[in-house]
Amino acid sequence: MKQLVILAGGMGTRLRARLGDLPKPMIPIAGKPLLEHQIELARSHGFNDVIIFACYRADLIEQHFGNGSRWGLRISTVTERDPLGTAGAVLAGFNLLAEEFVVMYGDTMVNVDLPRISQAHVGRKADATLLLHPNDHPLDSDLVEANADGWVTAFHNRPHRHGRWFQNLVNAGLYVIRKAALLPWITSQVSLDFGKDLFPAMLQRNAKLLAYNSPEYIKDIGTPERYDKICDEYAAGVVQRSSLGTPQRAVFLDRDGTLIKEVDGLRSPEQLELLPGVTDAIRELNHHGWRAVLVTNQPVVAKGFCTERDVLETHNKLETLLGREHAFLDRIYWCPHHPEKGFPGERLDLKIDCECRKPKPGMIQQAARDLNLDLPASWLIGDTTTDLETGKNAGLKTILVRTGHAGKDAKFNVTPTFAADNLLDAVRLILARTGS
């Protein structure tokens, strides 16, 4: 049995003018309630048991869905007498839970490959798996920190301290949970939230929380502006194309000279400065459902000029600056290697001829595996012939931008598919030629 738990207790105060007397999960999108989209997603992935925890106007939810026979599955609606918080509601229904179950918030439009995240959860033997993703409003979102092995190490709840650079890795509100991992809290008598209370408490007890980083579509409808945007993106097919079960289109982006000002051997966040129009360009990719993937060589680590932590902090600043302007990168891949020796303080462990250093296509191939990318339908934008050669080696169409080196490095005899003055022009060229 596959079980989905939907937390549908929200009243939707900020959406009251749109909702009338409806509970927030019943707001219409493309002619049917948001909650019905979630039910249909569960059915399409083989789930046959759905528990809806409702509070405000639970009668309307139960009246619409009944026992679920209309959708070919079993639906149970549990009414909360008092709001218990997202985790508190689940704990109160502990005896109804399967040994492993998926939790979804009822105020989110979701198109996620549920079997894929469930397999990751079981395969890594996690106590709980959190779907994390970048979004276009990280400054007012709860952020999560994870290590290189994919395990959650810290939670950073909003508001975030100004001047601190965080990775844009947001708790999206979709989890896979092992029932037994909840046992220490089943007698709790207080309201508990998953992100603010239960998961940090589990982490303190050394529970294994898996960070499942996915670019799939999951957005909350909490404000009229977000609701309208979701309706627009559903109408444009962005929501339907977003599941990792569907091959994705991507635009691969070089960093130095393409996204940020060229600095010879950039070593710290203080040196990073976005080029004009970059946030507009990436925001357009986000809005049209393209995966925006950064691929960059960072030999400064192998040369001993800075550490891996310095590069990560620099990328955190990059993500924060983009997030301030409601833009985001779906993934960042970077190569720390450099094959040539002879630098004072160099890292001998990183002095190798690797498969990830551009112009080899290793980072692009890794992204294709991680994100189920359709490489023949994808593009690469960069400012050097090394970038263009990388795109050629990966089977991508390429655009040379006239920022940074503007192709004057002349390391490879390669011709771009197109050229553009800057990143924004390059992105608009792609969107115009692909009709999206």
C-alpha positions as CSV (number, residue, x, y, z in Angstrom):
1,M,0.0,0.0,0.0
2,K,1.2,3.5,-0.8
3,Q,-0.1,6.1,1.6
4,L,-0.3,9.9,1.1
5,V,-1.0,12.2,4.0
6,I,-2.3,15.7,3.0
7,L,-2.3,18.5,5.5
8,A,-5.3,20.6,4.5
9,G,-6.0,22.6,7.6
10,G,-5.4,26.1,6.2
11,M,-8.0,28.9,6.2
12,G,-6.2,31.1,3.7
13,T,-6.6,34.5,5.3
14,R,-4.6,36.3,2.6
15,L,-6.6,34.7,-0.1
16,R,-10.0,35.4,1.5
17,A,-11.1,37.6,-1.4
18,R,-10.5,34.7,-3.9
19,L,-11.7,31.9,-1.6
20,G,-15.0,33.2,-0.1
21,D,-15.9,30.5,2.4
22,L,-13.8,27.8,0.9
23,P,-10.8,26.3,2.8
24,K,-7.5,27.2,1.1
25,P,-6.8,23.7,-0.4
26,M,-10.1,24.0,-2.3
27,I,-9.1,27.0,-4.4
28,P,-9.7,26.3,-8.1
29,I,-6.9,25.9,-10.5
30,A,-7.8,25.1,-14.1
31,G,-11.3,24.3,-13.2
32,K,-10.8,21.9,-10.3
33,P,-9.8,22.3,-6.6
34,L,-6.0,22.4,-5.8
35,L,-6.5,19.4,-3.5
36,E,-8.0,17.4,-6.4
37,H,-4.8,18.0,-8.4
38,Q,-2.9,16.4,-5.5
39,I,-5.3,13.4,-5.4
40,E,-4.9,12.8,-9.1
41,L,-1.1,13.0,-8.8
42,A,-1.2,10.3,-6.1
43,R,-3.4,8.1,-8.2
44,S,-1.1,8.5,-11.2
45,H,1.8,7.2,-9.1
46,G,0.0,4.2,-7.8
47,F,-1.0,5.5,-4.3
48,N,-4.2,3.9,-3.1
49,D,-4.6,5.3,0.4
50,V,-5.0,9.1,1.1
51,I,-5.5,10.6,4.6
52,I,-6.6,14.3,4.6
53,F,-6.1,16.1,7.9
54,A,-8.5,19.1,7.7
55,C,-9.6,21.9,10.1
56,Y,-11.3,24.9,8.6
57,R,-14.5,23.8,6.7
58,A,-13.5,20.2,6.7
59,D,-17.1,19.4,5.8
60,L,-16.6,20.9,2.3
61,I,-13.5,18.8,1.7
62,E,-15.3,15.6,2.9
63,Q,-18.3,16.4,0.8
64,H,-16.3,16.9,-2.3
65,F,-14.0,13.8,-2.0
66,G,-16.2,11.4,0.0
67,N,-14.5,8.0,0.4
68,G,-12.4,8.4,-2.8
69,S,-14.2,5.8,-4.9
70,R,-14.6,8.4,-7.7
71,W,-10.8,8.4,-8.1
72,G,-10.3,4.7,-7.6
73,L,-8.6,5.0,-4.2
74,R,-9.5,5.2,-0.5
75,I,-9.8,8.7,1.0
76,S,-10.2,9.4,4.8
77,T,-10.8,12.9,6.1
78,V,-9.8,13.5,9.7
79,T,-11.1,16.7,11.3
80,E,-8.9,18.6,13.7
81,R,-10.9,20.2,16.5
82,D,-8.1,22.6,17.2
83,P,-5.1,23.5,15.0
84,L,-2.2,21.2,16.0
85,G,0.5,22.3,13.6
86,T,1.6,20.3,10.6
87,A,3.5,17.7,12.6
88,G,1.0,17.7,15.4
89,A,-1.8,16.7,13.1
90,V,0.1,13.8,11.8
91,L,1.2,12.7,15.3
92,A,-2.5,12.8,16.5
93,G,-3.3,10.4,13.7
94,F,-0.4,8.1,14.4
95,N,-2.4,4.9,14.5
96,L,-3.7,5.6,10.9
97,L,-0.2,5.8,9.4
98,A,1.5,3.3,7.2
99,E,5.1,2.2,8.1
100,E,6.4,4.6,5.4
101,F,4.2,7.4,4.1
102,V,4.4,10.6,2.1
103,V,3.3,14.0,3.5
104,M,2.1,16.9,1.3
105,Y,0.8,20.3,2.3
106,G,-2.6,21.0,0.9
107,D,-1.8,24.6,-0.2
108,T,0.8,23.6,-2.7
109,M,0.6,22.9,-6.4
110,V,2.8,19.8,-6.9
111,N,4.1,17.8,-9.8
112,V,6.8,15.5,-8.3
113,D,7.9,12.0,-9.3
114,L,6.7,10.5,-6.0
115,P,8.1,7.0,-6.6
116,R,11.5,8.5,-7.3
117,I,11.7,10.3,-3.9
118,S,10.3,7.3,-2.1
119,Q,13.0,5.0,-3.6
120,A,15.7,7.5,-2.5
121,H,14.2,7.5,1.0
122,V,14.2,3.7,1.3
123,G,17.5,3.2,-0.5
124,R,19.3,5.5,1.9
125,K,17.5,4.1,4.9
126,A,16.4,7.6,6.0
127,D,14.2,8.4,9.0
128,A,12.7,11.2,7.0
129,T,13.4,12.6,3.5
130,L,12.7,16.3,2.9
131,L,12.1,17.5,-0.7
132,L,14.3,20.6,-1.0
133,H,14.6,23.0,-3.9
134,P,15.6,26.5,-4.9
135,N,12.8,28.9,-5.2
136,D,12.2,32.5,-6.2
137,H,11.7,33.9,-2.7
138,P,14.4,32.3,-0.5
139,L,14.6,35.4,1.7
140,D,11.2,34.7,3.2
141,S,11.5,30.9,3.1
142,D,12.9,28.4,5.6
143,L,16.3,27.2,4.4
144,V,18.0,23.9,4.9
145,E,21.7,23.1,5.0
146,A,23.0,19.7,3.8
147,N,26.5,18.1,3.6
148,A,28.1,16.7,0.5
149,D,26.6,13.2,1.2
150,G,23.1,14.6,1.1
151,W,22.2,14.6,4.8
152,V,20.6,17.5,6.5
153,T,22.9,19.3,8.9
154,A,21.1,22.5,9.9
155,F,17.8,24.4,9.6
156,H,17.8,28.2,9.1
157,N,14.3,29.5,9.7
158,R,13.2,33.0,8.6
159,P,13.9,35.8,9.1
160,H,17.5,35.5,7.9
161,R,20.2,37.7,9.2
162,H,21.3,40.4,6.6
163,G,24.8,39.8,5.2
164,R,24.8,36.1,5.8
165,W,25.0,34.1,2.6
166,F,22.8,31.0,2.4
167,Q,22.4,28.3,-0.3
168,N,19.0,28.6,-1.9
169,L,17.8,25.3,-0.6
170,V,14.2,25.6,0.6
171,N,12.0,23.2,2.6
172,A,9.3,22.6,0.0
173,G,6.8,21.0,2.3
174,L,6.9,17.4,0.9
175,Y,8.3,14.6,3.0
176,V,8.7,10.8,3.1
177,I,8.6,9.6,6.7
178,R,9.3,6.4,8.5
179,K,6.5,6.0,11.1
180,A,8.8,4.5,13.8
181,A,11.0,7.7,13.7
182,L,8.0,9.6,15.2
183,L,7.7,7.4,18.3
184,P,9.5,9.8,20.7
185,W,6.9,12.5,20.0
186,I,3.6,10.7,19.9
187,T,2.6,11.8,23.4
188,S,3.3,15.5,22.7
189,Q,0.5,17.8,23.8
190,V,1.7,20.9,22.1
191,S,1.3,22.2,18.6
192,L,4.3,21.1,16.4
193,D,5.4,22.2,13.0
194,F,7.6,19.9,10.8
195,G,10.1,22.5,9.7
196,K,10.4,24.6,12.8
197,D,10.0,22.0,15.5
198,L,9.9,18.3,14.7
199,F,12.7,18.0,12.1
200,P,15.2,20.1,14.2
201,A,14.3,18.0,17.2
202,M,14.9,14.8,15.2
203,L,18.3,16.2,14.1
204,Q,19.3,16.8,17.7
205,R,18.5,13.1,18.4
206,N,20.8,12.2,15.4
207,A,18.0,11.0,13.2
208,K,18.9,10.6,9.5
209,L,17.2,13.3,7.5
210,L,17.9,13.0,3.8
211,A,18.1,16.2,1.7
212,Y,16.4,15.3,-1.6
213,N,17.3,18.3,-3.8
214,S,14.8,18.4,-6.7
215,P,13.9,21.1,-9.2
216,E,10.4,19.7,-9.7
217,Y,7.3,22.0,-9.4
218,I,6.1,22.6,-5.9
219,K,4.8,26.0,-5.0
220,D,2.5,27.3,-2.3
221,I,-0.5,29.5,-3.2
222,G,-0.2,31.6,0.0
223,T,-0.7,35.0,-1.6
224,P,-2.9,36.3,-4.5
225,E,0.3,37.0,-6.5
226,R,1.6,33.4,-6.1
227,Y,-1.8,32.0,-6.8
228,D,-2.0,34.0,-10.1
229,K,1.5,32.9,-11.1
230,I,0.7,29.3,-10.5
231,C,-2.5,29.6,-12.6
232,D,-0.5,31.2,-15.4
233,E,2.3,28.5,-15.3
234,Y,-0.3,25.7,-15.2
235,A,-2.0,27.2,-18.3
236,A,1.4,27.4,-20.1
237,G,2.2,23.8,-19.3
238,V,5.1,24.6,-17.0
239,V,3.6,22.6,-14.1
240,Q,2.9,19.5,-16.3
241,R,6.4,19.4,-17.7
242,S,8.2,19.7,-14.4
243,S,8.2,16.1,-13.1
244,L,11.6,14.3,-13.2
245,G,9.6,11.5,-14.8
246,T,9.7,13.7,-17.9
247,P,13.0,14.6,-19.7
248,Q,13.8,18.2,-18.9
249,R,15.3,21.0,-21.0
250,A,18.2,22.9,-19.5
251,V,20.4,25.9,-20.2
252,F,23.9,25.4,-18.9
253,L,25.6,28.6,-17.7
254,D,29.2,29.5,-17.3
255,R,30.0,31.6,-14.2
256,D,32.9,34.0,-14.6
257,G,32.4,36.5,-17.4
258,T,28.9,35.2,-18.1
259,L,26.9,35.6,-14.8
260,I,29.5,37.6,-12.9
261,K,32.2,40.1,-13.6
262,E,35.5,38.4,-14.7
263,V,38.0,38.5,-11.9
264,D,41.4,36.8,-12.4
265,G,41.2,33.9,-9.9
266,L,38.2,34.9,-7.9
267,R,38.8,33.6,-4.3
268,S,36.2,35.1,-2.0
269,P,32.5,36.2,-1.9
270,E,33.6,39.9,-1.6
271,Q,34.9,39.8,-5.2
272,L,31.6,38.6,-6.7
273,E,29.5,41.1,-8.7
274,L,26.6,40.2,-10.9
275,L,26.7,41.4,-14.5
276,P,23.8,43.6,-15.7
277,G,20.6,41.7,-16.8
278,V,21.7,38.4,-15.2
279,T,18.8,38.2,-12.8
280,D,16.3,39.1,-15.5
281,A,17.7,36.3,-17.7
282,I,17.6,33.6,-15.1
283,R,14.1,34.7,-14.0
284,E,12.9,34.2,-17.6
285,L,14.4,30.7,-17.7
286,N,12.7,29.9,-14.3
287,H,9.3,31.2,-15.5
288,H,9.4,29.2,-18.7
289,G,10.3,26.0,-17.0
290,W,13.9,25.6,-18.2
291,R,16.4,24.2,-15.8
292,A,19.1,26.8,-15.1
293,V,22.4,24.9,-14.4
294,L,25.7,26.5,-13.5
295,V,28.9,24.6,-14.6
296,T,32.2,26.2,-13.7
297,N,35.9,25.3,-13.4
298,Q,37.4,26.5,-10.1
299,P,41.1,25.5,-10.2
300,V,41.8,28.1,-7.5
301,V,41.1,25.3,-5.0
302,A,43.7,22.9,-6.5
303,K,46.2,25.7,-6.8
304,G,45.8,26.4,-3.1
305,F,44.5,29.9,-3.5
306,C,41.3,29.2,-1.5
307,T,39.3,26.3,0.0
308,E,36.2,24.4,-1.0
309,R,34.4,26.4,1.8
310,D,35.4,29.6,0.1
311,V,33.9,28.5,-3.2
312,L,30.7,27.3,-1.5
313,E,30.4,30.6,0.3
314,T,30.8,32.4,-3.0
315,H,28.1,30.4,-4.6
316,N,25.9,31.0,-1.5
317,K,26.3,34.7,-2.2
318,L,25.5,34.2,-5.8
319,E,22.3,32.4,-4.9
320,T,21.3,35.0,-2.3
321,L,21.8,37.9,-4.8
322,L,19.7,36.1,-7.4
323,G,17.1,35.2,-4.8
324,R,16.7,38.9,-3.8
325,E,15.5,39.5,-7.4
326,H,13.3,36.4,-7.5
327,A,15.6,34.2,-9.7
328,F,17.3,30.9,-8.9
329,L,19.7,28.3,-10.3
330,D,18.4,24.8,-10.3
331,R,21.8,23.3,-9.7
332,I,25.5,24.3,-9.3
333,Y,28.3,22.0,-10.5
334,W,31.9,23.0,-10.1
335,C,35.2,21.3,-10.7
336,P,38.0,21.9,-8.2
337,H,40.8,20.1,-10.2
338,H,43.8,21.4,-12.1
339,P,46.2,19.0,-13.8
340,E,49.3,21.2,-13.9
341,K,51.7,21.3,-10.9
342,G,54.0,24.0,-9.6
343,F,52.0,26.4,-7.5
344,P,53.1,27.2,-3.9
345,G,50.6,25.6,-1.5
346,E,48.9,23.6,-4.1
347,R,46.6,20.6,-3.3
348,L,48.3,17.5,-4.7
349,D,45.1,15.5,-4.1
350,L,43.3,17.7,-6.7
351,K,46.1,17.8,-9.3
352,I,44.5,15.2,-11.5
353,D,43.3,14.9,-15.1
354,C,39.6,14.6,-14.2
355,E,36.5,14.0,-16.3
356,C,34.6,17.0,-14.9
357,R,37.0,19.9,-15.9
358,K,35.7,21.8,-18.9
359,P,36.0,21.2,-21.9
360,K,35.3,17.6,-20.8
361,P,31.5,17.2,-20.4
362,G,31.5,15.4,-17.0
363,M,29.6,18.0,-15.1
364,I,27.0,18.2,-17.8
365,Q,26.6,14.4,-17.9
366,Q,26.2,14.3,-14.1
367,A,23.5,17.0,-14.4
368,A,21.8,15.0,-17.1
369,R,21.7,11.9,-14.7
370,D,20.6,14.0,-11.7
371,L,17.9,15.9,-13.4
372,N,16.8,13.6,-16.3
373,L,17.9,16.2,-18.9
374,D,17.2,16.1,-22.6
375,L,20.7,17.1,-23.8
376,P,19.9,17.4,-27.5
377,A,17.1,19.9,-26.6
378,S,19.5,21.9,-24.2
379,W,21.9,24.8,-24.6
380,L,25.1,26.2,-23.1
381,I,25.9,29.9,-22.8
382,G,29.5,31.0,-22.1
383,D,32.1,33.6,-22.8
384,T,35.1,31.4,-23.8
385,T,36.0,28.9,-26.5
386,T,36.4,26.4,-23.6
387,D,32.7,26.8,-22.9
388,L,31.8,26.3,-26.5
389,E,34.0,23.2,-26.8
390,T,32.3,21.8,-23.7
391,G,28.9,22.3,-25.2
392,K,30.1,20.7,-28.4
393,N,31.5,17.7,-26.5
394,A,28.1,17.3,-24.7
395,G,26.0,17.6,-27.8
396,L,24.5,21.0,-26.9
397,K,23.7,24.0,-28.9
398,T,25.9,26.9,-27.8
399,I,25.8,30.7,-27.5
400,L,28.9,32.9,-27.1
401,V,28.2,36.0,-25.1
402,R,30.3,39.1,-25.7
403,T,30.9,39.7,-22.0
404,G,33.9,38.5,-20.1
405,H,36.5,37.1,-22.5
406,A,34.0,37.3,-25.4
407,G,35.6,34.3,-27.0
408,K,39.0,36.0,-27.3
409,D,40.8,33.3,-25.2
410,A,41.2,31.4,-28.5
411,K,42.0,28.0,-26.8
412,F,39.8,26.0,-29.2
413,N,38.9,26.4,-32.8
414,V,35.1,26.1,-32.4
415,T,32.2,28.1,-33.7
416,P,29.1,28.8,-31.6
417,T,25.6,28.0,-32.8
418,F,24.8,31.7,-32.1
419,A,26.3,34.8,-30.5
420,A,24.7,37.4,-28.3
421,D,25.7,40.6,-26.5
422,N,24.9,39.3,-23.0
423,L,23.1,36.6,-21.0
424,L,19.7,38.3,-21.3
425,D,19.9,38.5,-25.1
426,A,21.1,34.9,-25.2
427,V,18.2,33.6,-23.1
428,R,15.7,35.6,-25.2
429,L,17.2,34.1,-28.3
430,I,16.7,30.6,-26.9
431,L,13.1,31.3,-25.9
432,A,12.3,32.8,-29.3
433,R,13.8,29.9,-31.2
434,T,12.1,27.2,-29.1
435,G,8.7,29.0,-28.8
436,S,8.8,29.0,-25.0
